[in-house]
Amino acid sequence: MKKFHIELTGFLEMDTDQERDARILAERILEEIRSVFSEHGAIQDCSIDIGSVTERPLTRRYR
């Protein structure tokens, strides 16, 4: 049997009022991803975390 190390990259962009809300939502999403990973017997080890949170300028106006 061979082992493979897979590194995932990407981003989430979300609209919230506060950075804290964005972090909480991202953590909830990561918990769901970790849960899915744990259900697959082939995945022996996994580490997935938030690397950074940065505020982005609004691209549209909210009313």
N, C-alpha and C positions, 0 to 999 in steps of 0.2 A: 504494500500500500504506500502511496506517495502522499506527502503533505504539501499544501500550497498556502502561502501567506498572501492574502488579498487586502490591499489598502483601499479604502473607500474615500472619495473626496466629493465635495458638493457644498450646497448652501441651502438655507431656508430663508425666505423673505416673508415677513408677516407684518400686518398692520395691527398695532396695539397702542394704547395710550402711554404705557410706561415700559421701560426696559425690563423691569421686574416681571411684568406680565408676559413679555416675550420669552424670558428665561424659563418661567414656570411652564409655559406651553411647550417649549422646546424640550424640557426635561420629561414631560408627559409623553411626547412623541418618541423620545429616545427609549423610555421604559417599554413602550409598545414594541419598538424595533428589537430591543434586547430580549423581550419575551418570545418573539417570533424566532429569533436566532437560537434561543435555548431549546426550542421544540425540535430542532434539526440535529439528529445524532451525529452527523458528520462534522459539525462545528464543535471543535474541542476547546477553543479559547477565543475570547472576543473582548475588545475594549473599544467602546465608542462613546465619545464625550463631546462637549461643546468646546470648540477651540477659542472662539471669540464672539463677542456681540458688539456690533457697531451700528450706530444710528445712521440711516440713509436719508438723504433729502427727499421730501415728498415729490412725486411725479405728477400728482393731480391734487386738486383742491377739494377738501371736504366741506360740506355745508351743514 
